[in-house]
Amino acid sequence: MIVNGGFETGTFAGWTVMVATGSNGDWNVYQGNQFPPLPPPPDGQYAATTFQSGPGAQVLYQDIAVPETGPFNCSLIVYYDNEASE
């Protein structure tokens, strides 16, 4: 149902990446710890992240069709680090 759910292609294949006009930042697929200080991907070799150098809006999504029969589980691993100085 989900295409490239763990980003293991090393790309955003199957995903829609949206970055609002005028936003500071973009989405990236990373491997290992090549973008310090991020931890290694939580599962597999790749993960997705967004880096922002100022205000912005980035959306990463995938439309999926969920069959009427179940049950189904949905899980998400989120890592958030705000390095902005006040």
PyMOL Python script that loads the backbone (N, CA, C, O; Angstrom):
from pymol import cmd

cmd.read_pdbstr("""\
ATOM      1  N   MET A   1       0.810  -1.196   0.000  1.00  0.00           N
ATOM      2  CA  MET A   1       0.000   0.000   0.000  1.00  0.00           C
ATOM      3  C   MET A   1       0.858   1.266   0.000  1.00  0.00           C
ATOM      4  O   MET A   1       0.510   2.246  -0.659  1.00  0.00           O
ATOM      5  N   ILE A   2       1.968   1.255   0.727  1.00  0.00           N
ATOM      6  CA  ILE A   2       2.833   2.424   0.791  1.00  0.00           C
ATOM      7  C   ILE A   2       4.068   2.153  -0.058  1.00  0.00           C
ATOM      8  O   ILE A   2       4.728   1.126   0.108  1.00  0.00           O
ATOM      9  N   VAL A   3       4.376   3.060  -0.955  1.00  0.00           N
ATOM     10  CA  VAL A   3       5.528   2.924  -1.834  1.00  0.00           C
ATOM     11  C   VAL A   3       6.736   3.577  -1.173  1.00  0.00           C
ATOM     12  O   VAL A   3       6.676   4.745  -0.787  1.00  0.00           O
ATOM     13  N   ASN A   4       7.826   2.837  -1.040  1.00  0.00           N
ATOM     14  CA  ASN A   4       9.067   3.385  -0.503  1.00  0.00           C
ATOM     15  C   ASN A   4       8.853   4.004   0.880  1.00  0.00           C
ATOM     16  O   ASN A   4       9.351   5.093   1.165  1.00  0.00           O
ATOM     17  N   GLY A   5       8.115   3.304   1.728  1.00  0.00           N
ATOM     18  CA  GLY A   5       7.755   3.829   3.039  1.00  0.00           C
ATOM     19  C   GLY A   5       8.930   4.160   3.939  1.00  0.00           C
ATOM     20  O   GLY A   5       8.825   5.061   4.770  1.00  0.00           O
ATOM     21  N   GLY A   6      10.037   3.463   3.799  1.00  0.00           N
ATOM     22  CA  GLY A   6      11.206   3.731   4.632  1.00  0.00           C
ATOM     23  C   GLY A   6      12.296   4.486   3.895  1.00  0.00           C
ATOM     24  O   GLY A   6      13.412   4.607   4.401  1.00  0.00           O
ATOM     25  N   PHE A   7      11.993   5.000   2.702  1.00  0.00           N
ATOM     26  CA  PHE A   7      12.946   5.765   1.885  1.00  0.00           C
ATOM     27  C   PHE A   7      14.176   4.942   1.516  1.00  0.00           C
ATOM     28  O   PHE A   7      15.238   5.501   1.240  1.00  0.00           O
ATOM     29  N   GLU A   8      14.037   3.611   1.509  1.00  0.00           N
ATOM     30  CA  GLU A   8      15.180   2.739   1.264  1.00  0.00           C
ATOM     31  C   GLU A   8      15.673   2.773  -0.177  1.00  0.00           C
ATOM     32  O   GLU A   8      16.689   2.149  -0.485  1.00  0.00           O
ATOM     33  N   THR A   9      14.985   3.482  -1.068  1.00  0.00           N
ATOM     34  CA  THR A   9      15.519   3.681  -2.417  1.00  0.00           C
ATOM     35  C   THR A   9      16.566   4.792  -2.400  1.00  0.00           C
ATOM     36  O   THR A   9      17.291   4.990  -3.374  1.00  0.00           O
ATOM     37  N   GLY A  10      16.637   5.522  -1.270  1.00  0.00           N
ATOM     38  CA  GLY A  10      17.532   6.663  -1.184  1.00  0.00           C
ATOM     39  C   GLY A  10      16.963   7.892  -1.875  1.00  0.00           C
ATOM     40  O   GLY A  10      17.656   8.888  -2.079  1.00  0.00           O
ATOM     41  N   THR A  11      15.667   7.800  -2.235  1.00  0.00           N
ATOM     42  CA  THR A  11      14.990   8.898  -2.934  1.00  0.00           C
ATOM     43  C   THR A  11      13.598   9.096  -2.347  1.00  0.00           C
ATOM     44  O   THR A  11      13.198   8.390  -1.421  1.00  0.00           O
ATOM     45  N   PHE A  12      12.866  10.061  -2.893  1.00  0.00           N
ATOM     46  CA  PHE A  12      11.473  10.282  -2.505  1.00  0.00           C
ATOM     47  C   PHE A  12      10.515   9.606  -3.478  1.00  0.00           C
ATOM     48  O   PHE A  12       9.370  10.041  -3.604  1.00  0.00           O
ATOM     49  N   ALA A  13      10.950   8.553  -4.169  1.00  0.00           N
ATOM     50  CA  ALA A  13      10.082   7.818  -5.083  1.00  0.00           C
ATOM     51  C   ALA A  13       8.801   7.410  -4.346  1.00  0.00           C
ATOM     52  O   ALA A  13       8.865   6.831  -3.262  1.00  0.00           O
ATOM     53  N   GLY A  14       7.645   7.711  -4.934  1.00  0.00           N
ATOM     54  CA  GLY A  14       6.363   7.382  -4.326  1.00  0.00           C
ATOM     55  C   GLY A  14       5.806   8.471  -3.433  1.00  0.00           C
ATOM     56  O   GLY A  14       4.640   8.404  -3.043  1.00  0.00           O
ATOM     57  N   TRP A  15       6.595   9.459  -3.104  1.00  0.00           N
ATOM     58  CA  TRP A  15       6.196  10.538  -2.207  1.00  0.00           C
ATOM     59  C   TRP A  15       5.987  11.847  -2.974  1.00  0.00           C
ATOM     60  O   TRP A  15       6.571  12.048  -4.039  1.00  0.00           O
ATOM     61  N   THR A  16       5.165  12.720  -2.435  1.00  0.00           N
ATOM     62  CA  THR A  16       5.007  14.073  -2.957  1.00  0.00           C
ATOM     63  C   THR A  16       5.687  15.013  -1.982  1.00  0.00           C
ATOM     64  O   THR A  16       5.380  15.020  -0.790  1.00  0.00           O
ATOM     65  N   VAL A  17       6.613  15.807  -2.500  1.00  0.00           N
ATOM     66  CA  VAL A  17       7.358  16.773  -1.695  1.00  0.00           C
ATOM     67  C   VAL A  17       6.858  18.160  -2.058  1.00  0.00           C
ATOM     68  O   VAL A  17       6.891  18.554  -3.224  1.00  0.00           O
ATOM     69  N   MET A  18       6.396  18.898  -1.064  1.00  0.00           N
ATOM     70  CA  MET A  18       5.920  20.256  -1.298  1.00  0.00           C
ATOM     71  C   MET A  18       6.683  21.223  -0.400  1.00  0.00           C
ATOM     72  O   MET A  18       6.838  20.991   0.799  1.00  0.00           O
ATOM     73  N   VAL A  19       7.150  22.301  -0.998  1.00  0.00           N
ATOM     74  CA  VAL A  19       7.824  23.361  -0.265  1.00  0.00           C
ATOM     75  C   VAL A  19       7.138  24.661  -0.659  1.00  0.00           C
ATOM     76  O   VAL A  19       7.112  25.021  -1.835  1.00  0.00           O
ATOM     77  N   ALA A  20       6.584  25.364   0.322  1.00  0.00           N
ATOM     78  CA  ALA A  20       5.859  26.611   0.046  1.00  0.00           C
ATOM     79  C   ALA A  20       6.792  27.655  -0.550  1.00  0.00           C
ATOM     80  O   ALA A  20       7.960  27.749  -0.172  1.00  0.00           O
ATOM     81  N   THR A  21       6.270  28.428  -1.474  1.00  0.00           N
ATOM     82  CA  THR A  21       7.035  29.514  -2.083  1.00  0.00           C
ATOM     83  C   THR A  21       7.564  30.446  -1.007  1.00  0.00           C
ATOM     84  O   THR A  21       6.823  30.861  -0.115  1.00  0.00           O
ATOM     85  N   GLY A  22       8.842  30.773  -1.093  1.00  0.00           N
ATOM     86  CA  GLY A  22       9.467  31.665  -0.123  1.00  0.00           C
ATOM     87  C   GLY A  22       9.971  30.981   1.127  1.00  0.00           C
ATOM     88  O   GLY A  22      10.514  31.634   2.018  1.00  0.00           O
ATOM     89  N   SER A  23       9.795  29.655   1.205  1.00  0.00           N
ATOM     90  CA  SER A  23      10.260  28.920   2.386  1.00  0.00           C
ATOM     91  C   SER A  23      11.770  28.812   2.399  1.00  0.00           C
ATOM     92  O   SER A  23      12.415  28.763   1.352  1.00  0.00           O
ATOM     93  N   ASN A  24      12.315  28.778   3.588  1.00  0.00           N
ATOM     94  CA  ASN A  24      13.742  28.551   3.779  1.00  0.00           C
ATOM     95  C   ASN A  24      13.937  27.096   4.186  1.00  0.00           C
ATOM     96  O   ASN A  24      13.676  26.734   5.333  1.00  0.00           O
ATOM     97  N   GLY A  25      14.387  26.270   3.266  1.00  0.00           N
ATOM     98  CA  GLY A  25      14.622  24.866   3.575  1.00  0.00           C
ATOM     99  C   GLY A  25      14.051  23.959   2.518  1.00  0.00           C
ATOM    100  O   GLY A  25      13.406  24.407   1.569  1.00  0.00           O
ATOM    101  N   ASP A  26      14.297  22.666   2.694  1.00  0.00           N
ATOM    102  CA  ASP A  26      13.826  21.659   1.758  1.00  0.00           C
ATOM    103  C   ASP A  26      13.916  20.295   2.428  1.00  0.00           C
ATOM    104  O   ASP A  26      14.532  20.148   3.484  1.00  0.00           O
ATOM    105  N   TRP A  27      13.291  19.292   1.800  1.00  0.00           N
ATOM    106  CA  TRP A  27      13.358  17.920   2.272  1.00  0.00           C
ATOM    107  C   TRP A  27      14.613  17.247   1.730  1.00  0.00           C
ATOM    108  O   TRP A  27      15.086  17.588   0.646  1.00  0.00           O
ATOM    109  N   ASN A  28      15.155  16.287   2.486  1.00  0.00           N
ATOM    110  CA  ASN A  28      16.317  15.506   2.077  1.00  0.00           C
ATOM    111  C   ASN A  28      16.159  14.071   2.561  1.00  0.00           C
ATOM    112  O   ASN A  28      15.598  13.822   3.628  1.00  0.00           O
ATOM    113  N   VAL A  29      16.654  13.143   1.773  1.00  0.00           N
ATOM    114  CA  VAL A  29      16.798  11.757   2.227  1.00  0.00           C
ATOM    115  C   VAL A  29      18.253  11.625   2.655  1.00  0.00           C
ATOM    116  O   VAL A  29      19.162  11.994   1.911  1.00  0.00           O
ATOM    117  N   TYR A  30      18.470  11.098   3.856  1.00  0.00           N
ATOM    118  CA  TYR A  30      19.846  10.950   4.326  1.00  0.00           C
ATOM    119  C   TYR A  30      20.137   9.515   4.715  1.00  0.00           C
ATOM    120  O   TYR A  30      19.232   8.729   4.991  1.00  0.00           O
ATOM    121  N   GLN A  31      21.414   9.193   4.729  1.00  0.00           N
ATOM    122  CA  GLN A  31      21.888   7.864   5.090  1.00  0.00           C
ATOM    123  C   GLN A  31      22.912   8.002   6.203  1.00  0.00           C
ATOM    124  O   GLN A  31      23.766   8.888   6.166  1.00  0.00           O
ATOM    125  N   GLY A  32      22.825   7.133   7.183  1.00  0.00           N
ATOM    126  CA  GLY A  32      23.784   7.178   8.289  1.00  0.00           C
ATOM    127  C   GLY A  32      23.702   8.511   9.010  1.00  0.00           C
ATOM    128  O   GLY A  32      22.610   9.014   9.275  1.00  0.00           O
ATOM    129  N   ASN A  33      24.836   9.074   9.324  1.00  0.00           N
ATOM    130  CA  ASN A  33      24.839  10.359  10.018  1.00  0.00           C
ATOM    131  C   ASN A  33      25.515  11.423   9.159  1.00  0.00           C
ATOM    132  O   ASN A  33      26.252  12.263   9.675  1.00  0.00           O
ATOM    133  N   GLN A  34      25.264  11.390   7.845  1.00  0.00           N
ATOM    134  CA  GLN A  34      25.927  12.328   6.939  1.00  0.00           C
ATOM    135  C   GLN A  34      25.477  13.763   7.127  1.00  0.00           C
ATOM    136  O   GLN A  34      26.131  14.678   6.627  1.00  0.00           O
ATOM    137  N   PHE A  35      24.377  13.987   7.835  1.00  0.00           N
ATOM    138  CA  PHE A  35      23.909  15.342   8.121  1.00  0.00           C
ATOM    139  C   PHE A  35      23.931  15.558   9.635  1.00  0.00           C
ATOM    140  O   PHE A  35      22.869  15.730  10.234  1.00  0.00           O
ATOM    141  N   PRO A  36      25.100  15.554  10.271  1.00  0.00           N
ATOM    142  CA  PRO A  36      25.138  15.740  11.722  1.00  0.00           C
ATOM    143  C   PRO A  36      24.422  17.011  12.115  1.00  0.00           C
ATOM    144  O   PRO A  36      24.442  17.959  11.330  1.00  0.00           O
ATOM    145  N   PRO A  37      23.807  17.099  13.244  1.00  0.00           N
ATOM    146  CA  PRO A  37      23.874  16.139  14.346  1.00  0.00           C
ATOM    147  C   PRO A  37      22.725  15.140  14.372  1.00  0.00           C
ATOM    148  O   PRO A  37      22.347  14.698  15.457  1.00  0.00           O
ATOM    149  N   LEU A  38      22.158  14.767  13.247  1.00  0.00           N
ATOM    150  CA  LEU A  38      21.062  13.807  13.244  1.00  0.00           C
ATOM    151  C   LEU A  38      21.548  12.424  13.655  1.00  0.00           C
ATOM    152  O   LEU A  38      22.666  12.024  13.330  1.00  0.00           O
ATOM    153  N   PRO A  39      20.708  11.710  14.364  1.00  0.00           N
ATOM    154  CA  PRO A  39      21.055  10.325  14.700  1.00  0.00           C
ATOM    155  C   PRO A  39      20.927   9.457  13.449  1.00  0.00           C
ATOM    156  O   PRO A  39      20.334   9.889  12.460  1.00  0.00           O
ATOM    157  N   PRO A  40      21.465   8.261  13.479  1.00  0.00           N
ATOM    158  CA  PRO A  40      21.281   7.352  12.347  1.00  0.00           C
ATOM    159  C   PRO A  40      19.791   7.114  12.106  1.00  0.00           C
ATOM    160  O   PRO A  40      18.991   7.272  13.028  1.00  0.00           O
ATOM    161  N   PRO A  41      19.401   6.737  10.880  1.00  0.00           N
ATOM    162  CA  PRO A  41      17.997   6.444  10.615  1.00  0.00           C
ATOM    163  C   PRO A  41      17.445   5.455  11.640  1.00  0.00           C
ATOM    164  O   PRO A  41      18.148   4.523  12.032  1.00  0.00           O
ATOM    165  N   PRO A  42      16.202   5.641  12.079  1.00  0.00           N
ATOM    166  CA  PRO A  42      15.640   4.769  13.105  1.00  0.00           C
ATOM    167  C   PRO A  42      15.388   3.344  12.637  1.00  0.00           C
ATOM    168  O   PRO A  42      15.306   2.426  13.454  1.00  0.00           O
ATOM    169  N   ASP A  43      15.265   3.151  11.311  1.00  0.00           N
ATOM    170  CA  ASP A  43      15.003   1.821  10.771  1.00  0.00           C
ATOM    171  C   ASP A  43      15.570   1.781   9.358  1.00  0.00           C
ATOM    172  O   ASP A  43      15.286   2.676   8.563  1.00  0.00           O
ATOM    173  N   GLY A  44      16.349   0.787   9.031  1.00  0.00           N
ATOM    174  CA  GLY A  44      16.929   0.698   7.696  1.00  0.00           C
ATOM    175  C   GLY A  44      18.134   1.613   7.538  1.00  0.00           C
ATOM    176  O   GLY A  44      18.730   2.058   8.519  1.00  0.00           O
ATOM    177  N   GLN A  45      18.480   1.886   6.279  1.00  0.00           N
ATOM    178  CA  GLN A  45      19.670   2.688   5.985  1.00  0.00           C
ATOM    179  C   GLN A  45      19.362   4.152   5.698  1.00  0.00           C
ATOM    180  O   GLN A  45      20.269   4.984   5.736  1.00  0.00           O
ATOM    181  N   TYR A  46      18.099   4.489   5.411  1.00  0.00           N
ATOM    182  CA  TYR A  46      17.753   5.838   5.000  1.00  0.00           C
ATOM    183  C   TYR A  46      16.613   6.401   5.840  1.00  0.00           C
ATOM    184  O   TYR A  46      15.842   5.661   6.452  1.00  0.00           O
ATOM    185  N   ALA A  47      16.526   7.724   5.852  1.00  0.00           N
ATOM    186  CA  ALA A  47      15.419   8.418   6.514  1.00  0.00           C
ATOM    187  C   ALA A  47      15.223   9.759   5.806  1.00  0.00           C
ATOM    188  O   ALA A  47      16.074  10.183   5.023  1.00  0.00           O
ATOM    189  N   ALA A  48      14.106  10.418   6.082  1.00  0.00           N
ATOM    190  CA  ALA A  48      13.824  11.727   5.495  1.00  0.00           C
ATOM    191  C   ALA A  48      13.919  12.796   6.570  1.00  0.00           C
ATOM    192  O   ALA A  48      13.596  12.560   7.734  1.00  0.00           O
ATOM    193  N   THR A  49      14.365  13.968   6.163  1.00  0.00           N
ATOM    194  CA  THR A  49      14.457  15.090   7.085  1.00  0.00           C
ATOM    195  C   THR A  49      14.260  16.383   6.315  1.00  0.00           C
ATOM    196  O   THR A  49      14.377  16.416   5.090  1.00  0.00           O
ATOM    197  N   THR A  50      13.963  17.432   7.038  1.00  0.00           N
ATOM    198  CA  THR A  50      13.922  18.758   6.445  1.00  0.00           C
ATOM    199  C   THR A  50      14.818  19.673   7.252  1.00  0.00           C
ATOM    200  O   THR A  50      14.829  19.630   8.482  1.00  0.00           O
ATOM    201  N   PHE A  51      15.559  20.491   6.553  1.00  0.00           N
ATOM    202  CA  PHE A  51      16.419  21.483   7.176  1.00  0.00           C
ATOM    203  C   PHE A  51      15.876  22.850   6.821  1.00  0.00           C
ATOM    204  O   PHE A  51      15.597  23.122   5.654  1.00  0.00           O
ATOM    205  N   GLN A  52      15.725  23.701   7.793  1.00  0.00           N
ATOM    206  CA  GLN A  52      15.212  25.042   7.557  1.00  0.00           C
ATOM    207  C   GLN A  52      16.194  26.062   8.115  1.00  0.00           C
ATOM    208  O   GLN A  52      16.695  25.915   9.229  1.00  0.00           O
ATOM    209  N   SER A  53      16.461  27.092   7.329  1.00  0.00           N
ATOM    210  CA  SER A  53      17.345  28.155   7.790  1.00  0.00           C
ATOM    211  C   SER A  53      16.539  29.393   8.196  1.00  0.00           C
ATOM    212  O   SER A  53      17.112  30.443   8.488  1.00  0.00           O
ATOM    213  N   GLY A  54      15.231  29.265   8.211  1.00  0.00           N
ATOM    214  CA  GLY A  54      14.342  30.354   8.576  1.00  0.00           C
ATOM    215  C   GLY A  54      12.908  29.879   8.443  1.00  0.00           C
ATOM    216  O   GLY A  54      12.665  28.678   8.321  1.00  0.00           O
ATOM    217  N   PRO A  55      11.947  30.809   8.463  1.00  0.00           N
ATOM    218  CA  PRO A  55      10.537  30.427   8.362  1.00  0.00           C
ATOM    219  C   PRO A  55      10.246  29.666   7.073  1.00  0.00           C
ATOM    220  O   PRO A  55      10.845  29.929   6.030  1.00  0.00           O
ATOM    221  N   GLY A  56       9.332  28.735   7.163  1.00  0.00           N
ATOM    222  CA  GLY A  56       8.968  27.988   5.969  1.00  0.00           C
ATOM    223  C   GLY A  56       7.934  26.927   6.262  1.00  0.00           C
ATOM    224  O   GLY A  56       7.588  26.659   7.412  1.00  0.00           O
ATOM    225  N   ALA A  57       7.455  26.336   5.196  1.00  0.00           N
ATOM    226  CA  ALA A  57       6.484  25.252   5.299  1.00  0.00           C
ATOM    227  C   ALA A  57       6.856  24.171   4.292  1.00  0.00           C
ATOM    228  O   ALA A  57       6.942  24.431   3.091  1.00  0.00           O
ATOM    229  N   GLN A  58       7.075  22.962   4.787  1.00  0.00           N
ATOM    230  CA  GLN A  58       7.384  21.815   3.949  1.00  0.00           C
ATOM    231  C   GLN A  58       6.418  20.694   4.294  1.00  0.00           C
ATOM    232  O   GLN A  58       6.137  20.439   5.465  1.00  0.00           O
ATOM    233  N   VAL A  59       5.913  20.026   3.258  1.00  0.00           N
ATOM    234  CA  VAL A  59       4.983  18.917   3.460  1.00  0.00           C
ATOM    235  C   VAL A  59       5.487  17.729   2.655  1.00  0.00           C
ATOM    236  O   VAL A  59       5.883  17.873   1.499  1.00  0.00           O
ATOM    237  N   LEU A  60       5.470  16.559   3.272  1.00  0.00           N
ATOM    238  CA  LEU A  60       5.849  15.312   2.624  1.00  0.00           C
ATOM    239  C   LEU A  60       4.697  14.345   2.825  1.00  0.00           C
ATOM    240  O   LEU A  60       4.329  14.044   3.961  1.00  0.00           O
ATOM    241  N   TYR A  61       4.116  13.851   1.719  1.00  0.00           N
ATOM    242  CA  TYR A  61       2.963  12.963   1.884  1.00  0.00           C
ATOM    243  C   TYR A  61       2.882  11.942   0.762  1.00  0.00           C
ATOM    244  O   TYR A  61       3.557  12.043  -0.262  1.00  0.00           O
ATOM    245  N   GLN A  62       2.026  10.951   0.998  1.00  0.00           N
ATOM    246  CA  GLN A  62       1.739   9.917   0.014  1.00  0.00           C
ATOM    247  C   GLN A  62       0.276   9.521   0.151  1.00  0.00           C
ATOM    248  O   GLN A  62      -0.175   9.156   1.237  1.00  0.00           O
ATOM    249  N   ASP A  63      -0.459   9.593  -0.944  1.00  0.00           N
ATOM    250  CA  ASP A  63      -1.848   9.141  -0.938  1.00  0.00           C
ATOM    251  C   ASP A  63      -1.858   7.621  -0.958  1.00  0.00           C
ATOM    252  O   ASP A  63      -1.157   7.003  -1.760  1.00  0.00           O
ATOM    253  N   ILE A  64      -2.650   7.017  -0.081  1.00  0.00           N
ATOM    254  CA  ILE A  64      -2.767   5.559  -0.044  1.00  0.00           C
ATOM    255  C   ILE A  64      -4.232   5.175   0.005  1.00  0.00           C
ATOM    256  O   ILE A  64      -5.068   5.940   0.485  1.00  0.00           O
ATOM    257  N   ALA A  65      -4.535   4.005  -0.484  1.00  0.00           N
ATOM    258  CA  ALA A  65      -5.885   3.447  -0.404  1.00  0.00           C
ATOM    259  C   ALA A  65      -5.878   2.365   0.667  1.00  0.00           C
ATOM    260  O   ALA A  65      -5.110   1.406   0.582  1.00  0.00           O
ATOM    261  N   VAL A  66      -6.722   2.515   1.664  1.00  0.00           N
ATOM    262  CA  VAL A  66      -6.806   1.549   2.757  1.00  0.00           C
ATOM    263  C   VAL A  66      -8.017   0.655   2.495  1.00  0.00           C
ATOM    264  O   VAL A  66      -9.143   1.147   2.430  1.00  0.00           O
ATOM    265  N   PRO A  67      -7.800  -0.649   2.343  1.00  0.00           N
ATOM    266  CA  PRO A  67      -8.922  -1.563   2.116  1.00  0.00           C
ATOM    267  C   PRO A  67      -9.924  -1.508   3.265  1.00  0.00           C
ATOM    268  O   PRO A  67      -9.580  -1.125   4.383  1.00  0.00           O
ATOM    269  N   GLU A  68     -11.149  -1.890   2.982  1.00  0.00           N
ATOM    270  CA  GLU A  68     -12.205  -1.850   3.997  1.00  0.00           C
ATOM    271  C   GLU A  68     -12.005  -2.889   5.091  1.00  0.00           C
ATOM    272  O   GLU A  68     -12.510  -2.719   6.201  1.00  0.00           O
ATOM    273  N   THR A  69     -11.275  -3.962   4.795  1.00  0.00           N
ATOM    274  CA  THR A  69     -11.049  -4.988   5.810  1.00  0.00           C
ATOM    275  C   THR A  69      -9.788  -4.653   6.589  1.00  0.00           C
ATOM    276  O   THR A  69      -8.875  -4.025   6.052  1.00  0.00           O
ATOM    277  N   GLY A  70      -9.730  -5.051   7.803  1.00  0.00           N
ATOM    278  CA  GLY A  70      -8.582  -4.717   8.646  1.00  0.00           C
ATOM    279  C   GLY A  70      -8.340  -5.828   9.621  1.00  0.00           C
ATOM    280  O   GLY A  70      -8.746  -6.958   9.352  1.00  0.00           O
ATOM    281  N   PRO A  71      -7.717  -5.581  10.711  1.00  0.00           N
ATOM    282  CA  PRO A  71      -7.292  -4.269  11.203  1.00  0.00           C
ATOM    283  C   PRO A  71      -5.968  -3.840  10.570  1.00  0.00           C
ATOM    284  O   PRO A  71      -5.232  -4.663  10.026  1.00  0.00           O
ATOM    285  N   PHE A  72      -5.676  -2.537  10.650  1.00  0.00           N
ATOM    286  CA  PHE A  72      -4.441  -1.965  10.146  1.00  0.00           C
ATOM    287  C   PHE A  72      -3.814  -1.090  11.213  1.00  0.00           C
ATOM    288  O   PHE A  72      -4.515  -0.471  12.014  1.00  0.00           O
ATOM    289  N   ASN A  73      -2.515  -1.042  11.220  1.00  0.00           N
ATOM    290  CA  ASN A  73      -1.776  -0.177  12.147  1.00  0.00           C
ATOM    291  C   ASN A  73      -0.993   0.844  11.340  1.00  0.00           C
ATOM    292  O   ASN A  73      -0.469   0.542  10.268  1.00  0.00           O
ATOM    293  N   CYS A  74      -0.924   2.030  11.862  1.00  0.00           N
ATOM    294  CA  CYS A  74      -0.144   3.092  11.243  1.00  0.00           C
ATOM    295  C   CYS A  74       0.853   3.586  12.278  1.00  0.00           C
ATOM    296  O   CYS A  74       0.475   3.889  13.411  1.00  0.00           O
ATOM    297  N   SER A  75       2.126   3.671  11.898  1.00  0.00           N
ATOM    298  CA  SER A  75       3.120   4.159  12.846  1.00  0.00           C
ATOM    299  C   SER A  75       4.030   5.175  12.158  1.00  0.00           C
ATOM    300  O   SER A  75       4.191   5.173  10.937  1.00  0.00           O
ATOM    301  N   LEU A  76       4.606   6.026  12.968  1.00  0.00           N
ATOM    302  CA  LEU A  76       5.462   7.091  12.481  1.00  0.00           C
ATOM    303  C   LEU A  76       6.537   7.350  13.517  1.00  0.00           C
ATOM    304  O   LEU A  76       6.254   7.405  14.714  1.00  0.00           O
ATOM    305  N   ILE A  77       7.759   7.509  13.064  1.00  0.00           N
ATOM    306  CA  ILE A  77       8.852   7.851  13.966  1.00  0.00           C
ATOM    307  C   ILE A  77       9.244   9.286  13.664  1.00  0.00           C
ATOM    308  O   ILE A  77       9.568   9.616  12.523  1.00  0.00           O
ATOM    309  N   VAL A  78       9.216  10.134  14.669  1.00  0.00           N
ATOM    310  CA  VAL A  78       9.514  11.550  14.484  1.00  0.00           C
ATOM    311  C   VAL A  78      10.666  11.945  15.393  1.00  0.00           C
ATOM    312  O   VAL A  78      10.693  11.589  16.571  1.00  0.00           O
ATOM    313  N   TYR A  79      11.616  12.684  14.834  1.00  0.00           N
ATOM    314  CA  TYR A  79      12.718  13.247  15.592  1.00  0.00           C
ATOM    315  C   TYR A  79      12.679  14.746  15.327  1.00  0.00           C
ATOM    316  O   TYR A  79      12.660  15.169  14.172  1.00  0.00           O
ATOM    317  N   TYR A  80      12.666  15.539  16.366  1.00  0.00           N
ATOM    318  CA  TYR A  80      12.554  16.985  16.219  1.00  0.00           C
ATOM    319  C   TYR A  80      13.663  17.660  17.011  1.00  0.00           C
ATOM    320  O   TYR A  80      13.873  17.347  18.183  1.00  0.00           O
ATOM    321  N   ASP A  81      14.365  18.574  16.380  1.00  0.00           N
ATOM    322  CA  ASP A  81      15.419  19.313  17.059  1.00  0.00           C
ATOM    323  C   ASP A  81      15.368  20.752  16.578  1.00  0.00           C
ATOM    324  O   ASP A  81      15.575  21.009  15.392  1.00  0.00           O
ATOM    325  N   ASN A  82      15.103  21.679  17.455  1.00  0.00           N
ATOM    326  CA  ASN A  82      15.036  23.093  17.116  1.00  0.00           C
ATOM    327  C   ASN A  82      16.306  23.767  17.619  1.00  0.00           C
ATOM    328  O   ASN A  82      16.504  23.922  18.824  1.00  0.00           O
ATOM    329  N   GLU A  83      17.156  24.162  16.692  1.00  0.00           N
ATOM    330  CA  GLU A  83      18.414  24.792  17.074  1.00  0.00           C
ATOM    331  C   GLU A  83      18.346  26.317  16.970  1.00  0.00           C
ATOM    332  O   GLU A  83      19.371  26.995  17.027  1.00  0.00           O
ATOM    333  N   ALA A  84      17.148  26.843  16.818  1.00  0.00           N
ATOM    334  CA  ALA A  84      16.992  28.291  16.686  1.00  0.00           C
ATOM    335  C   ALA A  84      17.391  28.977  17.983  1.00  0.00           C
ATOM    336  O   ALA A  84      17.062  28.503  19.071  1.00  0.00           O
ATOM    337  N   SER A  85      18.094  30.084  17.865  1.00  0.00           N
ATOM    338  CA  SER A  85      18.437  30.848  19.060  1.00  0.00           C
ATOM    339  C   SER A  85      17.378  31.913  19.283  1.00  0.00           C
ATOM    340  O   SER A  85      16.812  32.452  18.333  1.00  0.00           O
ATOM    341  N   GLU A  86      17.124  32.202  20.517  1.00  0.00           N
ATOM    342  CA  GLU A  86      16.082  33.175  20.841  1.00  0.00           C
ATOM    343  C   GLU A  86      16.669  34.534  21.085  1.00  0.00           C
ATOM    344  O   GLU A  86      15.936  35.480  21.372  1.00  0.00           O
TER     345      GLU A  86
END
""", "prot")
cmd.dss("prot")
cmd.show_as("cartoon", "prot")
cmd.util.cbc("prot")
cmd.orient("prot")
